[in-house]
């Protein structure tokens, strides 16, 4: 016969077992989560991954910064090189035909010596060839004032121009003809000067005076080549229309140059003042065309001149004899090296060759 458990005993056993479990006896419930060791390992792995990602980011950022710096340096050097190229190739240009009719001050439809400050009788000071006479020959291409030297002022393309004498650096002959006369000459230096007719008025403008300055404020210079009545072929002040008409023409500064100075490239922008009558690498007013953030370590101009006989009855390599027309074909090589001012490792070198458009012609004496 089945014995029935009293109600009190039936409820006591589960209570005792529960109490034993609470005291540490019996089976414990399973716990879930991350242990301290696992947490530390996870953090270490995360730090390693983050460090690697940060290193890659810094490496990419450093490379991008270096590329940006190199690109900026390259852009500034190329800009300076382009400016010099475009300007130097114009050296010696003279609008002796007055293609824009800008120099026809008397309105007769042509540029003649009568437009250049002389009277109808032929007296005056416009004398490009220096023969003491003002005539039609003074507008002949052979007498281009932008390719001539007047006293100490050398308007022709010149390397290392000395402002006191107009002398250029010595020319080295690299090729000769059968009789030993030079066919190819080379000059090198870090400064170049030249002139060209930028305003197409036939005269060399020097822009030493303000447009509204009168003769007392800006007197005309004395001494050669400015001691003639009209200072031909130079325009010191606005020179036409003639004095009895309203002056509307402002002269343009037409005496140019580039040089290396103090880790930068300078461009000649004018005369120092109205009493400055010199033209060279060591005179005049210059302004930098490169920023202080880059250093130009090297600038070299190489002027190569090919001397050829232009007499159609002779060989091009024949020596120019008396009466022969001699042609000087010129080109200028430019080599430019620079780096960022704070980082010499960014050094770059660029070069270009400029074909001068205006050959110089001389009549052999």
Secondary structure, 3 states (H helix, E strand, C coil): CCCCCCHHHHHHHHHHHHHHHHHCCCCCCCCCCCCHHHHHHHHHHHHHHHHHHHHHHHHHHHHHHHHHHHHHHHHHHHHHHHHHHHHHCCCCCCCCCCCCCCCCCCCCCCCCHHHCCCCCCCCCCCCCCCCCCCCHHHHCHHHCHHHCEECCEECCCEECCCCCCCCCCCCEEEEECCCCCEEEEEEEECEEEEECCCCCCCCEECCCCCCCCCCCCCCCCCCCCCCCCCCCCEECCCCCCCCCCCCCCCCCCCEEEEEEECCEEEEEEECCCCCCCCCCCCCCEEEECCCCCEEEEEEEEEEEEEEEECCCCCCCCCCCCCCCEEEEEEEEEEEEEEEECCEEEEEEEEEEEEECCCCEEEECC
